[in-house]
């Protein structure tokens, strides 16, 4: 004899009477299995948050504005064009361009240092700086 709580669960399934009130032939009716993914609380919380954001009209999946998207696309195109130019330019031209860039940077740094020295009012600082230059 199988005891059942009437919910259709248990080891033997629902108890059917052999009198014919069952589902035909005394077979056990299949039950739908529980999906643990759908029952998980983090998934339910995420779904609840997404539904709330959709209800209020907030777009959480695409956070960038149209201007930011256009700017990022423009930057990507610039990077691609620079890479293409570097591949096409011969090595000698790249070396010359690098030297010219370094020369310009060093000239701008020297000009910046001279301006800083002119702006400095402390004569001891200027003397110490001159001594350091001579030591090099």
C-alpha positions in Angstrom: 0.0 0.0 0.0 1.4 3.4 -1.0 0.6 6.5 1.1 0.2 9.8 -0.6 -0.5 13.3 0.5 -2.8 13.9 -2.4 -0.5 16.4 -4.2 0.5 13.9 -6.9 4.0 13.7 -5.5 5.8 10.9 -3.8 7.8 8.0 -4.9 5.0 6.2 -6.7 3.3 9.2 -8.1 -0.5 9.8 -7.6 -2.5 6.9 -6.4 -5.1 5.9 -8.9 -7.9 3.6 -8.3 -8.0 0.6 -10.5 -11.7 1.3 -11.1 -11.0 3.4 -14.2 -11.2 7.0 -12.9 -7.5 7.5 -13.7 -5.9 8.5 -16.9 -6.5 5.3 -18.8 -4.6 2.2 -17.9 -3.3 3.3 -14.5 -0.3 5.2 -15.9 1.4 7.9 -14.0 0.8 11.4 -15.3 4.0 13.2 -16.1 4.9 16.3 -14.1 6.8 19.3 -15.3 10.3 19.4 -13.9 11.5 22.5 -11.9 14.1 24.6 -13.7 16.7 25.6 -11.1 17.8 28.5 -13.3 14.4 30.1 -13.3 13.9 29.5 -9.6 17.2 31.2 -8.6 16.9 34.4 -6.6 19.7 36.3 -8.5 18.0 35.7 -11.8 14.7 36.8 -10.4 16.2 39.9 -9.0 17.8 40.8 -12.3 14.6 40.1 -14.2 12.7 42.3 -11.7 15.2 45.1 -12.1 15.1 44.9 -15.9 11.3 44.9 -16.0 11.2 47.9 -13.7 13.7 49.8 -15.8 11.7 49.0 -18.9 8.5 50.2 -17.2 10.1 53.6 -16.4 11.7 53.8 -19.8 15.4 53.6 -18.7 17.7 52.0 -21.2 20.2 50.0 -19.2 21.8 48.0 -22.0 22.9 50.9 -24.2 24.2 53.6 -21.8 26.1 55.7 -24.4 24.4 58.8 -25.8 24.4 59.4 -29.6 27.2 61.9 -29.3 29.4 59.4 -27.3 28.7 56.7 -29.9 29.6 59.0 -32.8 32.8 60.1 -31.0 33.9 56.5 -30.3 33.2 55.6 -34.0 35.3 58.6 -35.1 38.2 57.7 -32.8 38.1 54.1 -34.2 38.3 55.4 -37.7 41.2 57.6 -36.8 43.1 54.7 -35.3 42.5 52.5 -38.3 43.6 55.3 -40.7 46.8 55.9 -38.6 47.6 52.2 -38.7 47.0 52.1 -42.4 49.3 55.1 -42.9 52.0 53.6 -40.8 51.9 50.4 -42.9 52.1 52.3 -46.1 54.8 54.7 -45.2 58.4 53.4 -45.8 60.7 52.9 -42.8 63.0 55.8 -43.8 60.1 58.2 -43.9 58.9 57.0 -40.5 62.4 57.4 -39.0 62.7 60.9 -40.4 59.3 61.8 -39.0 60.2 60.4 -35.6 63.4 62.4 -35.5 61.6 65.6 -36.5 59.0 65.0 -33.8 61.6 64.4 -31.1 63.5 67.5 -32.2 60.4 69.6 -31.9 59.7 68.2 -28.5 63.2 68.9 -27.3 63.0 72.5 -28.6 59.7 73.0 -26.9 61.1 71.6 -23.6 64.1 73.9 -23.8 61.8 76.9 -24.5 59.7 75.9 -21.5 62.8 75.6 -19.2 64.0 79.0 -20.3 60.6 80.6 -19.5 60.6 78.9 -16.1 64.1 80.3 -15.4 63.1 83.8 -16.4 60.0 83.5 -14.2 62.0 82.4 -11.2 63.0 85.3 -9.0 65.3 83.5 -6.6 69.0 84.0 -7.7 70.2 81.1 -5.6 67.9 78.8 -7.7 69.3 80.2 -10.9 72.9 79.7 -9.7 72.3 76.1 -8.6 70.7 75.4 -12.0 73.6 76.8 -13.8 76.0 74.6 -11.8 74.0 71.5 -12.6 74.2 72.3 -16.3 77.9 72.7 -16.1 78.3 69.5 -14.3 76.6 67.6 -17.0 
